[in-house]
Amino acid sequence: MHPGDQACLVVVDALLMLGKLNAKVSAAILQALCLLEFVLADNKHNFLARTQLAGLSQTFGLYNLASQAYQALDVKEVLHETMCPLLFLRIGSTHAPTLKGFNSYDAMTKALDFYSKSLDKIPDYQSLALEHANYTQVIHMHQFREQLYLSPTRLMLVFERKRLARLLHDQVPGASGKIDQPELADELRNAYSGTAEVPKRAQPDRHPGPPLTKQYNEWLMIVDLAFELARSKQLEKASVEASLQTFMHLLKLFDGRGTEKVLTDAEMNILKASETVFSVLLYLVGIAIPADVLDASVALKTLEATMATSLEKYSDHTQDQFDILPNWTAYHEAYLTLELCQVLDALTEKVQKTKPNSATSGVDHKAVQESAKRLKTQAKELFELVQKQFSTYKKDVAGYDNAQLLQLVMGGDEAETEMVVARMVYEVMGVQNVKRFLQNYVNSARISIDAVLSIKLRK
């Protein structure tokens, strides 16, 4: 680390603290990003600055810059376990894998290869240990295998990768591996027993969302099970019955305590939606509704209410105004909403083609059909509203020039830039460097916004 690097990183921490205390959070974080890039321009091997840049870039959805920073870390072998959450945690609900020069799906496949190859080699290592009468090592390797098999990072990668594929209707641009691989997800989900605790990390990774937790992985598995069945081309009664057992088991394992710290509000809404989606799936295949599961007609009305709330939110264009760039929360909520719209569009299509049967004789089939029709219309309308909002963001971002950006990031007019930290950032880097960094952020924001606009409602 160069002599001045540590001082710059201290200033970055000060800017982040300032952002939490100041109303102009965006300006402080952009100043921190500029300073990190300035440090890396002089010393590209500064690992701490690189990891902070990869994490903080995501604050504004700048996944193009975040992926470049992550690639430069050159993560290999066991480092995948601790480093993958830095970029891939929640990537299925914050960015589609359409970045130039970086394919998120393939990058996660590469990380998962480390786990599969390591698991394949463990029996050989155990045999070698036995040959040398090293029985302690045999036990250690068995414990290591258990840790790898249901590693929290591995679970996260498997299900985030599935979400990316599902969001793009299994048409991931440039993906070289087999898309989806549902058998691996099913195997891990069935083997999961709720014991995969996530170890605490001493160094914060600067990721803008909640950390990787046991509850988040359980959330991933629950939502994936319901949404994958809803979008499948053919529903079989036997598979839905088997999935129902797994679904209810995962719901019981899910620890809802403290979810405000480990799940976002949008994720909690999706969890509730997945439960109602599963009720409709039971109706579709003619399975009698268990006592602790909502009736299909009630489930559809619940989904209608959820969609009505979202429609109201996205109809109010004044609600989410950003002083500089759309933030992580905007992307996160948008992708979750788009995914739900895709699922409901496919689900209601199935409902409208379903005929009453003896197993669902107690259900008001007419009400179900009418509700499904309304829900399908809501899903289409909401999908269009989300993309319309991001089209507006794209126009706003395109309208920025260097002078406006410089004024925004430095805190406003010249009098406001007398703030000590802001003036220091300005003087250390120089105006031309700051302008260049900010232009990169605008270009990256355009790429991220275009990724949202590239999502389609149906295949």
C-alpha positions as CSV (number, residue, x, y, z in Angstrom):
1,M,0.0,0.0,0.0
2,H,1.4,3.4,-1.0
3,P,2.0,6.0,1.8
4,G,-1.0,8.1,0.9
5,D,-3.4,5.3,0.3
6,Q,-4.2,4.8,4.0
7,A,-5.0,8.5,4.4
8,C,-7.3,8.4,1.4
9,L,-9.1,5.3,2.8
10,V,-9.6,7.1,6.1
11,V,-11.2,10.0,4.1
12,V,-13.5,7.5,2.3
13,D,-14.7,6.2,5.7
14,A,-15.2,9.8,6.8
15,L,-17.3,10.6,3.7
16,L,-19.5,7.5,4.3
17,M,-20.0,8.6,7.9
18,L,-20.8,12.1,6.7
19,G,-23.3,10.7,4.2
20,K,-25.2,9.1,7.0
21,L,-25.3,12.4,9.0
22,N,-25.9,14.7,6.0
23,A,-29.1,15.0,3.8
24,K,-26.9,14.8,0.7
25,V,-26.0,11.2,1.1
26,S,-25.5,10.7,-2.7
27,A,-22.9,13.5,-3.0
28,A,-20.8,12.1,-0.1
29,I,-20.9,8.5,-1.5
30,L,-20.0,9.8,-5.0
31,Q,-17.1,11.7,-3.5
32,A,-16.0,8.5,-1.8
33,L,-16.2,6.6,-5.1
34,C,-14.1,9.3,-6.9
35,L,-11.5,9.0,-4.2
36,L,-11.3,5.2,-4.4
37,E,-10.9,5.4,-8.2
38,F,-8.1,8.0,-7.7
39,V,-6.3,5.7,-5.3
40,L,-6.6,2.7,-7.7
41,A,-5.4,4.8,-10.6
42,D,-2.1,5.2,-8.7
43,N,-2.0,1.8,-7.1
44,K,-4.1,-0.8,-8.9
45,H,-3.1,-3.6,-6.4
46,N,-4.8,-2.0,-3.4
47,F,-7.1,-4.8,-2.4
48,L,-9.0,-2.9,0.2
49,A,-9.8,0.0,-2.1
50,R,-10.9,-2.4,-4.8
51,T,-13.3,-4.3,-2.6
52,Q,-14.7,-1.0,-1.3
53,L,-15.2,0.2,-4.9
54,A,-16.9,-3.0,-5.9
55,G,-19.3,-2.7,-3.0
56,L,-20.0,1.0,-3.1
57,S,-20.5,1.2,-6.8
58,Q,-23.7,-0.9,-6.3
59,T,-25.1,1.9,-4.1
60,F,-26.2,3.6,-7.4
61,G,-26.7,0.4,-9.4
62,L,-23.3,1.0,-11.2
63,Y,-22.9,-2.7,-11.9
64,N,-20.7,-2.1,-14.8
65,L,-18.1,-0.5,-12.6
66,A,-18.7,-2.9,-9.7
67,S,-18.1,-5.9,-12.1
68,Q,-14.9,-4.4,-13.4
69,A,-13.6,-3.9,-9.8
70,Y,-14.6,-7.5,-8.9
71,Q,-12.9,-8.9,-12.0
72,A,-9.7,-7.1,-11.1
73,L,-9.7,-8.9,-7.7
74,D,-9.1,-12.1,-9.7
75,V,-11.0,-14.3,-7.1
76,K,-9.9,-17.9,-7.1
77,E,-10.5,-21.2,-5.3
78,V,-11.6,-20.9,-1.6
79,L,-11.7,-17.1,-1.8
80,H,-15.0,-17.5,-3.6
81,E,-16.6,-18.4,-0.3
82,T,-15.9,-15.0,1.2
83,M,-15.7,-12.7,-1.9
84,C,-18.7,-13.8,-4.0
85,P,-21.3,-12.1,-1.7
86,L,-19.6,-8.8,-2.5
87,L,-21.0,-8.8,-6.0
88,F,-23.5,-11.7,-6.4
89,L,-25.6,-11.2,-3.2
90,R,-29.0,-10.1,-4.5
91,I,-27.8,-9.7,-8.0
92,G,-30.9,-11.6,-9.2
93,S,-32.9,-8.6,-7.9
94,T,-30.6,-5.8,-8.7
95,H,-29.1,-6.3,-12.1
96,A,-29.6,-8.5,-15.2
97,P,-26.5,-10.2,-16.6
98,T,-26.1,-8.0,-19.7
99,L,-22.9,-6.2,-19.0
100,K,-20.3,-5.8,-21.7
101,G,-17.3,-8.0,-21.1
102,F,-18.7,-9.6,-18.0
103,N,-21.4,-12.3,-17.7
104,S,-22.8,-12.6,-14.2
105,Y,-24.3,-16.1,-14.9
106,D,-20.9,-17.5,-16.2
107,A,-19.0,-15.9,-13.3
108,M,-21.3,-17.6,-10.8
109,T,-21.0,-20.9,-12.7
110,K,-17.2,-20.5,-12.4
111,A,-17.5,-20.0,-8.7
112,L,-19.8,-23.0,-8.3
113,D,-17.2,-25.1,-10.2
114,F,-14.8,-24.6,-7.3
115,Y,-17.4,-26.3,-5.0
116,S,-18.2,-29.2,-7.3
117,K,-14.5,-29.9,-8.0
118,S,-13.6,-29.7,-4.4
119,L,-16.4,-32.0,-3.4
120,D,-15.3,-34.5,-6.0
121,K,-11.7,-34.5,-4.7
122,I,-12.5,-35.0,-1.1
123,P,-12.9,-38.9,-1.3
124,D,-9.5,-39.1,-2.9
125,Y,-8.0,-37.1,-0.1
126,Q,-9.7,-39.3,2.5
127,S,-8.4,-42.4,0.8
128,L,-4.9,-41.0,0.9
129,A,-5.2,-40.1,4.5
130,L,-6.4,-43.7,5.3
131,E,-3.4,-45.1,3.5
132,H,-1.1,-43.1,5.8
133,A,-3.2,-43.9,8.9
134,N,-4.0,-40.2,9.3
135,Y,-7.5,-40.8,10.8
136,T,-7.9,-37.3,12.2
137,Q,-7.5,-35.9,8.7
138,V,-10.3,-38.3,7.4
139,I,-12.6,-36.8,10.0
140,H,-11.5,-33.2,9.1
141,M,-12.1,-33.8,5.4
142,H,-15.6,-35.2,6.2
143,Q,-16.4,-32.0,8.2
144,F,-15.0,-29.9,5.4
145,R,-17.2,-31.7,2.9
146,E,-20.3,-30.9,5.0
147,Q,-19.3,-27.3,5.2
148,L,-18.8,-27.1,1.4
149,Y,-21.9,-28.9,0.4
150,L,-24.4,-26.6,2.2
151,S,-22.1,-23.6,2.2
152,P,-24.2,-20.4,2.6
153,T,-22.3,-18.8,-0.3
154,R,-22.9,-21.9,-2.5
155,L,-26.6,-21.9,-1.7
156,M,-26.7,-18.2,-2.5
157,L,-24.9,-18.7,-5.9
158,V,-27.1,-21.6,-7.0
159,F,-30.4,-19.7,-6.4
160,E,-29.3,-16.3,-7.5
161,R,-28.1,-17.8,-10.8
162,K,-31.5,-19.4,-11.2
163,R,-33.2,-16.1,-10.6
164,L,-31.1,-14.5,-13.3
165,A,-32.0,-17.2,-15.8
166,R,-35.7,-17.0,-14.8
167,L,-35.8,-13.2,-15.2
168,L,-34.4,-13.5,-18.7
169,H,-36.6,-16.4,-19.6
170,D,-33.6,-18.8,-19.7
171,Q,-32.0,-16.7,-22.5
172,V,-29.0,-15.3,-20.8
173,P,-26.8,-13.4,-23.3
174,G,-23.4,-15.0,-23.8
175,A,-23.9,-17.7,-21.2
176,S,-21.6,-20.7,-22.0
177,G,-22.9,-23.1,-19.3
178,K,-26.1,-25.1,-19.1
179,I,-28.9,-22.7,-18.1
180,D,-30.7,-23.3,-14.8
181,Q,-29.6,-26.8,-13.8
182,P,-32.7,-27.4,-11.6
183,E,-31.5,-30.7,-10.3
184,L,-28.7,-29.1,-8.3
185,A,-31.1,-26.6,-6.8
186,D,-33.6,-29.3,-5.9
187,E,-30.9,-31.5,-4.4
188,L,-29.6,-28.6,-2.1
189,R,-33.1,-27.5,-1.2
190,N,-34.1,-31.1,-0.2
191,A,-30.9,-31.6,1.8
192,Y,-31.2,-28.3,3.6
193,S,-32.1,-28.7,7.3
194,G,-31.8,-25.1,8.5
195,T,-28.3,-25.5,10.0
196,A,-26.3,-23.5,7.4
197,E,-25.4,-20.6,9.6
198,V,-23.5,-17.7,8.0
199,P,-20.3,-16.8,9.9
200,K,-19.8,-13.2,10.9
201,R,-17.2,-11.3,8.9
202,A,-14.9,-8.9,10.6
203,Q,-14.5,-6.6,7.5
204,P,-17.7,-5.1,6.1
205,D,-17.9,-5.5,2.4
206,R,-19.7,-2.2,1.7
207,H,-22.6,-4.0,0.0
208,P,-25.6,-1.6,0.1
209,G,-28.1,-4.3,0.9
210,P,-28.5,-6.5,4.1
211,P,-25.8,-9.1,4.6
212,L,-25.9,-12.7,3.5
213,T,-27.8,-14.6,6.2
214,K,-29.4,-18.0,6.9
215,Q,-32.8,-16.3,6.5
216,Y,-32.0,-14.9,3.2
217,N,-31.0,-18.3,1.7
218,E,-34.2,-19.7,3.1
219,W,-36.1,-16.9,1.5
220,L,-34.3,-17.7,-1.9
221,M,-35.3,-21.3,-1.7
222,I,-38.9,-20.7,-0.8
223,V,-39.5,-18.1,-3.5
224,D,-37.6,-20.1,-6.1
225,L,-39.8,-23.2,-5.5
226,A,-43.1,-21.3,-5.9
227,F,-42.0,-19.1,-8.9
228,E,-40.3,-22.0,-10.8
229,L,-43.5,-24.0,-10.6
230,A,-45.6,-21.1,-11.6
231,R,-43.7,-20.5,-14.8
232,S,-43.2,-24.1,-15.8
233,K,-44.9,-25.2,-19.0
234,Q,-46.5,-28.3,-17.5
235,L,-47.7,-28.8,-14.0
236,E,-47.8,-32.4,-12.7
237,K,-49.9,-33.2,-9.6
238,A,-47.1,-35.5,-8.2
239,S,-44.4,-32.9,-8.5
240,V,-46.6,-30.2,-6.9
241,E,-47.5,-32.5,-4.0
242,A,-43.9,-33.3,-3.4
243,S,-43.0,-29.6,-3.6
244,L,-45.8,-28.7,-1.2
245,Q,-44.1,-30.8,1.5
246,T,-40.7,-29.1,0.9
247,F,-42.4,-25.7,0.7
248,M,-44.1,-26.1,4.1
249,H,-40.9,-27.5,5.6
250,L,-38.9,-24.4,4.5
251,L,-41.6,-22.0,5.7
252,K,-41.4,-23.7,9.2
253,L,-37.6,-23.4,9.1
254,F,-37.7,-19.8,8.1
255,D,-36.8,-17.7,11.1
256,G,-38.9,-14.5,10.8
257,R,-37.3,-12.9,13.9
258,G,-35.3,-9.8,13.0
259,T,-36.1,-10.0,9.3
260,E,-36.1,-6.2,9.1
261,K,-32.3,-6.5,9.4
262,V,-31.8,-9.3,7.0
263,L,-34.5,-8.9,4.4
264,T,-35.8,-5.8,2.7
265,D,-39.5,-4.8,2.7
266,A,-39.7,-5.7,-0.9
267,E,-38.4,-9.2,-0.2
268,M,-40.9,-9.7,2.6
269,N,-43.7,-8.8,0.2
270,I,-42.4,-11.3,-2.3
271,L,-42.3,-14.0,0.4
272,K,-46.0,-13.4,1.1
273,A,-46.7,-13.4,-2.6
274,S,-45.0,-16.8,-3.0
275,E,-47.2,-18.3,-0.4
276,T,-50.3,-17.1,-2.2
277,V,-48.9,-18.3,-5.6
278,F,-48.5,-21.8,-4.1
279,S,-52.1,-21.8,-3.1
280,V,-53.1,-21.2,-6.7
281,L,-50.8,-23.9,-7.9
282,L,-52.6,-26.4,-5.7
283,Y,-55.9,-25.4,-7.3
284,L,-54.4,-25.8,-10.8
285,V,-53.4,-29.4,-10.3
286,G,-56.6,-30.3,-8.3
287,I,-55.0,-30.8,-4.8
288,A,-57.3,-30.3,-1.9
289,I,-56.2,-27.1,0.0
290,P,-54.7,-27.9,3.4
291,A,-56.1,-26.1,6.4
292,D,-53.1,-23.8,6.9
293,V,-53.1,-22.8,3.2
294,L,-55.2,-20.0,1.6
295,D,-58.1,-20.9,-0.6
296,A,-57.3,-20.1,-4.3
297,S,-59.9,-17.4,-4.6
298,V,-58.7,-15.7,-1.4
299,A,-55.1,-16.1,-2.6
300,L,-55.8,-14.4,-5.9
301,K,-57.6,-11.5,-4.2
302,T,-54.6,-11.1,-1.9
303,L,-52.4,-10.9,-4.9
304,E,-54.7,-8.3,-6.5
305,A,-54.4,-6.2,-3.3
306,T,-50.6,-6.5,-3.5
307,M,-50.5,-5.5,-7.1
308,A,-52.9,-2.5,-6.5
309,T,-50.5,-1.2,-3.8
310,S,-47.5,-1.5,-6.2
311,L,-49.5,0.1,-9.0
312,E,-50.3,3.1,-6.8
313,K,-46.6,3.4,-5.8
314,Y,-45.3,3.3,-9.4
315,S,-48.1,5.6,-10.6
316,D,-46.8,8.3,-8.3
317,H,-43.7,9.5,-10.3
318,T,-42.9,12.1,-7.6
319,Q,-42.3,9.5,-5.0
320,D,-38.8,8.4,-6.1
321,Q,-36.8,11.5,-7.1
322,F,-33.0,11.2,-6.9
323,D,-30.7,14.2,-6.6
324,I,-28.0,12.4,-8.7
325,L,-28.6,8.8,-9.8
326,P,-31.2,6.1,-9.1
327,N,-30.1,4.2,-6.0
328,W,-29.8,0.5,-5.1
329,T,-33.2,0.3,-3.6
330,A,-34.8,1.5,-6.8
331,Y,-33.2,-1.3,-8.9
332,H,-33.9,-3.9,-6.2
333,E,-37.6,-3.1,-5.9
334,A,-37.9,-2.8,-9.7
335,Y,-36.4,-6.2,-10.5
336,L,-38.5,-7.9,-7.8
337,T,-41.6,-6.3,-9.1
338,L,-40.8,-7.2,-12.7
339,E,-40.1,-10.8,-11.7
340,L,-43.4,-11.0,-9.8
341,C,-45.3,-9.6,-12.9
342,Q,-43.7,-12.3,-15.1
343,V,-44.7,-15.0,-12.6
344,L,-48.3,-13.7,-12.3
345,D,-48.6,-13.4,-16.0
346,A,-47.7,-17.1,-16.5
347,L,-49.8,-18.2,-13.5
348,T,-53.0,-16.4,-14.5
349,E,-52.6,-17.8,-18.0
350,K,-52.7,-21.3,-16.5
351,V,-55.7,-20.4,-14.3
352,Q,-57.7,-19.2,-17.3
353,K,-57.2,-22.6,-19.0
354,T,-58.1,-24.7,-15.9
355,K,-61.4,-26.4,-15.6
356,P,-63.1,-27.3,-12.2
357,N,-62.6,-30.7,-10.8
358,S,-63.8,-32.7,-7.8
359,A,-60.8,-32.0,-5.6
360,T,-61.5,-28.2,-5.7
361,S,-65.3,-28.4,-5.6
362,G,-65.4,-26.0,-2.6
363,V,-63.7,-23.3,-4.5
364,D,-65.7,-20.5,-6.2
365,H,-64.4,-21.2,-9.7
366,K,-66.1,-18.2,-11.3
367,A,-64.5,-15.8,-8.7
368,V,-61.1,-17.4,-9.4
369,Q,-61.4,-16.9,-13.2
370,E,-62.6,-13.3,-12.8
371,S,-59.8,-12.5,-10.3
372,A,-57.2,-14.1,-12.5
373,K,-58.3,-12.0,-15.4
374,R,-58.0,-8.8,-13.4
375,L,-54.6,-9.9,-12.0
376,K,-53.3,-10.6,-15.5
377,T,-54.2,-7.0,-16.5
378,Q,-52.6,-5.6,-13.3
379,A,-49.4,-7.5,-14.0
380,K,-49.1,-6.1,-17.5
381,E,-49.9,-2.6,-16.3
382,L,-47.4,-2.7,-13.5
383,F,-44.7,-4.1,-15.7
384,E,-45.2,-1.2,-18.1
385,L,-45.2,1.4,-15.3
386,V,-41.9,0.1,-13.8
387,Q,-40.2,0.3,-17.2
388,K,-41.8,3.7,-17.8
389,Q,-40.3,5.0,-14.6
390,F,-36.8,3.8,-15.6
391,S,-37.3,5.4,-19.1
392,T,-37.7,8.6,-17.1
393,Y,-34.5,8.0,-15.2
394,K,-32.7,7.4,-18.4
395,K,-33.8,10.8,-19.8
396,D,-32.8,12.5,-16.5
397,V,-29.3,10.8,-16.5
398,A,-28.8,11.6,-20.2
399,G,-29.5,15.3,-19.4
400,Y,-26.5,15.6,-17.1
401,D,-23.5,17.5,-18.2
402,N,-20.1,17.7,-16.5
403,A,-20.7,21.1,-14.9
404,Q,-24.0,19.9,-13.3
405,L,-22.5,16.7,-12.0
406,L,-19.5,18.5,-10.6
407,Q,-21.8,20.9,-8.8
408,L,-23.9,18.1,-7.4
409,V,-21.1,15.9,-6.2
410,M,-19.2,18.8,-4.6
411,G,-22.3,19.7,-2.5
412,G,-23.8,22.6,-4.5
413,D,-22.5,26.1,-4.9
414,E,-19.0,27.3,-4.0
415,A,-20.0,28.3,-0.5
416,E,-21.2,24.8,0.3
417,T,-18.0,23.2,-1.0
418,E,-16.1,24.9,1.9
419,M,-17.0,21.7,3.8
420,V,-13.5,20.3,4.8
421,V,-13.8,16.8,3.5
422,A,-15.4,17.8,0.2
423,R,-12.7,20.5,-0.4
424,M,-10.0,18.0,0.3
425,V,-11.4,15.5,-2.2
426,Y,-11.7,18.2,-4.8
427,E,-8.1,19.5,-4.3
428,V,-6.4,16.1,-4.1
429,M,-7.9,14.7,-7.3
430,G,-8.3,17.8,-9.4
431,V,-11.3,18.9,-11.4
432,Q,-10.5,17.0,-14.6
433,N,-10.2,13.7,-12.8
434,V,-13.4,14.3,-10.9
435,K,-15.2,15.1,-14.2
436,R,-13.8,11.9,-15.8
437,F,-14.9,9.7,-12.9
438,L,-18.4,11.2,-12.9
439,Q,-18.8,10.7,-16.6
440,N,-18.0,7.0,-16.1
441,Y,-20.7,6.8,-13.4
442,V,-23.3,8.3,-15.8
443,N,-22.3,5.9,-18.5
444,S,-22.5,3.0,-16.1
445,A,-25.9,4.2,-14.9
446,R,-27.2,4.2,-18.4
447,I,-26.1,0.6,-18.9
448,S,-27.9,-0.4,-15.6
449,I,-31.1,1.4,-16.6
450,D,-31.0,-0.2,-20.1
451,A,-30.7,-3.6,-18.4
452,V,-34.0,-2.9,-16.6
453,L,-35.6,-1.8,-19.9
454,S,-34.4,-5.0,-21.6
455,I,-36.5,-7.3,-19.4
456,K,-39.6,-8.8,-21.1
457,L,-42.9,-9.7,-19.6
458,R,-43.1,-13.0,-21.4
459,K,-40.8,-15.2,-23.5
